[in-house]
Amino acid sequence: MKKIYRTMLLVGIAGLLFPMAAGAEIRAKSYELGLYGGYNFFETGQNLKDRPLFGARLGYNFTEHFALEIGAERIRTRVDDPTITGVQEGQYRSPMDRVDLTFYHLNALYHFTPERRLTPFVLAGFGGAHYSPRIATGDMATINFGAGLKYAVNDKVAFRLDLRDYIVTEVFQESYHNAGVTMGLTYTFGGKRAAPEPVSRALTAPEPEAPVVVVLAEKPEVEQLTAVIVEEKVVVLALEDIHFDFDQATLTPEAQVILKRNIEVLQKNPKAQIRIAGYTSAAGTEEYNQRLSERRANTVRNYLIKEGIIAADRLSTVGYGQTRPAMHEATPQDLYSKAARSNMRVIFEIDFK
């Protein structure tokens, strides 16, 4: 067993040295589908060779912190020392040779930092172990516990590292440890992203020389807001901002819902000119972010025209890149911080001149 836990310790230290970037968070009410491979270390008493394993898992995140998952692994191994003969329950001996083993389990997970890109977790659960040929009267029960890391590539795909111990046991009889180290990919679907915090500060108008009136919508019920027309003024409507995923210029279903609510306000002023302003977070180069902000503004403009909601001659676009942030980003490398999510947006600037 010393060899097993020494290996687990080394892999765990390597995992902790993985870059501590922050980003796509664990989403409540989301599913995770994973495929993985690794290596299984048998306890000496079973007389089996350590071998690779392959498996799959399906999990459900009830909250950002708590999840349940089911999974199964397959291992093909052989008797380690063929000179040992005779019969002993729980141990393989000659003339047996090849052995197939399947672990299946139900585990509970707890995520420590679900809002960050690198998320440590612990798990515990129970299941069963099926040996072929058998070393007991039937499938043996297992108790599982371990720890791991999830590293999000984006909001859908993540790398996952697990360090696990399957304790195979029969009641009132000897137990066997089966330590495993696995790595794999996880695909997330469903769930809800955390909504960005409302911006409670005056937004800067695009033309500083013009008098400005700022109308703030502090509540989500913005359809009840009526913009006041002021001659020779620019009105910046701080409605529910249209937010985007990191490095994306595609409207999410959530963004389309918010956009439709804002449109009700815009339609109450049919003669006003509408400028669509795109912004980005601080991550990335200034040149790239400038182009991304323009793409975001054009995405919203094209949506309004395609849906036949606002006439094309009333719409113009501008990109501000990472300038004029809604919130200061103290750590730009934190790609999905509260400030970053607030800055990945599009707002409407209404000109009544």
ZINOR-V681394 format. One record per pair of residues at least 6 apart in sequence whose C-alpha atoms are under 6 Angstrom apart, sorted by the first residue. I is the first residue (numbers start at 0). GAP is how many residues later the second one is. D is the distance in whole Angstrom. If there is no record, write none. Layout:
# ZINOR-V681394
<<I,GAP,D> <I,GAP,D>>
This chain:
# ZINOR-V681394
<<20,96,6> <21,94,4> <21,95,4> <21,312,5> <22,93,5> <22,94,4> <22,312,5> <22,313,5> <23,93,5> <23,130,6> <23,131,5> <24,89,5> <24,90,4> <24,91,6> <25,38,5> <25,88,5> <26,37,5> <26,164,6> <26,165,6> <26,166,6> <27,33,5> <27,34,6> <27,35,4> <27,36,5> <27,163,6> <28,32,5> <28,33,5> <28,162,5> <29,30,6> <29,31,5> <29,159,6> <29,160,5> <29,161,4> <30,28,6> <30,29,5> <30,157,6> <30,158,5> <31,26,6> <31,27,5> <31,155,6> <31,156,4> <32,24,6> <32,25,5> <32,153,6> <32,154,5> <33,22,6> <33,23,5> <33,151,6> <33,152,4> <34,21,5> <34,149,6> <34,150,6> <35,18,6> <35,19,6> <35,147,5> <35,148,4> <36,16,6> <36,17,4> <36,145,5> <36,146,6> <37,14,6> <37,15,5> <37,143,5> <37,144,4> <38,12,6> <38,13,4> <38,14,5> <38,141,6> <38,142,5> <39,10,6> <39,11,6> <39,12,6> <39,139,6> <39,140,4> <40,9,5> <40,137,6> <40,138,5> <41,8,6> <41,136,5> <42,134,5> <45,45,4> <46,32,6> <46,33,5> <46,45,6> <47,30,6> <47,31,5> <47,32,5> <48,28,6> <48,29,6> <48,31,5> <50,26,6> <52,21,6> <52,22,5> <53,19,5> <53,20,5> <54,17,5> <54,18,4> <55,15,6> <55,16,6> <56,13,6> <56,14,4> <57,11,5> <57,12,6> <58,9,6> <58,10,4> <59,7,6> <59,8,6> <60,6,4> <63,50,6> <64,45,5> <64,46,5> <65,43,6> <65,44,5> <66,41,6> <66,42,5> <67,39,6> <67,40,5> <68,37,6> <68,38,5> <69,35,6> <69,36,5> <70,33,6> <70,34,6> <71,31,5> <71,32,4> <72,29,6> <72,30,5> <73,27,6> <73,28,5> <74,25,6> <74,26,5> <75,24,5> <76,22,5> <77,19,5> <77,20,4> <77,21,5> <78,18,5> <81,12,5> <83,9,6> <84,8,5> <84,9,5> <88,46,6> <89,45,5> <98,33,6> <99,31,6> <99,32,5> <100,29,6> <100,30,5> <101,27,6> <101,28,5> <102,25,6> <102,26,5> <103,23,5> <103,24,5> <104,21,6> <104,22,4> <105,19,6> <105,20,6> <106,17,5> <106,18,4> <107,15,5> <107,16,6> <108,13,6> <108,14,4> <109,11,5> <109,12,6> <110,10,4> <111,8,6> <111,9,6> <112,6,5> <116,34,6> <116,35,5> <117,32,6> <117,33,5> <118,30,6> <118,31,5> <119,28,6> <119,29,4> <120,26,6> <120,27,5> <121,24,6> <121,25,4> <122,22,6> <122,23,5> <122,24,6> <123,20,5> <123,21,4> <124,19,5> <125,16,6> <125,17,4> <125,18,6> <126,14,6> <126,15,5> <127,12,6> <127,13,4> <127,14,5> <128,10,6> <128,11,5> <129,9,5> <140,27,6> <140,28,6> <141,25,5> <141,26,5> <142,23,6> <142,24,5> <143,21,6> <143,22,5> <144,19,6> <144,20,6> <145,17,6> <145,18,4> <146,16,6> <147,13,5> <147,14,4> <147,15,6> <148,11,6> <148,12,5> <149,9,6> <149,10,4> <150,7,5> <150,8,5> <151,6,4> <155,31,5> <155,32,5> <156,29,6> <156,30,5> <157,27,6> <157,28,5> <158,25,6> <158,26,5> <159,23,6> <159,24,5> <160,21,6> <160,22,5> <161,19,6> <161,20,5> <162,17,6> <162,18,5> <163,15,6> <163,16,5> <164,13,6> <164,14,4> <165,11,6> <165,12,5> <166,9,6> <166,10,5> <167,7,6> <167,8,5> <168,6,4> <195,145,6> <195,146,6> <210,22,5> <211,21,6> <211,22,5> <211,23,6> <212,22,5> <213,21,6> <213,22,5> <214,22,5> <215,22,5> <216,21,6> <216,22,5> <222,38,6> <230,122,6> <231,121,4> <232,119,6> <232,120,6> <233,117,5> <233,118,6> <234,115,5> <235,113,5> <235,114,6> <240,104,6> <240,105,6> <240,106,6> <241,13,5> <241,103,5> <241,104,5> <242,101,6> <242,102,4> <243,100,6> <248,47,5> <271,79,6> <271,80,5> <272,41,5> <272,77,6> <272,78,5> <273,40,6> <273,41,5> <273,75,6> <273,76,5> <274,40,6> <274,41,5> <274,42,5> <274,73,6> <274,74,5> <275,21,6> <275,41,5> <275,72,5> <276,20,6> <276,40,6> <276,41,5> <276,42,6> <276,69,5> <276,70,5> <277,15,4> <277,16,6> <277,18,6> <277,19,5> <277,41,5> <277,68,4> <278,14,5> <278,41,5> <278,42,5> <278,43,6> <278,65,6> <278,66,5> <279,13,6> <279,41,5> <279,42,5> <279,63,6> <279,64,4> <280,41,6> <280,59,5> <280,62,5> <280,63,5> <281,40,5> <281,50,5> <282,49,5> <288,32,5> <289,31,4> <292,26,5> <292,28,5> <293,25,4> <296,20,6> <303,6,6> <304,7,6> <324,18,6> <325,17,6> <326,12,5> <328,10,6>>
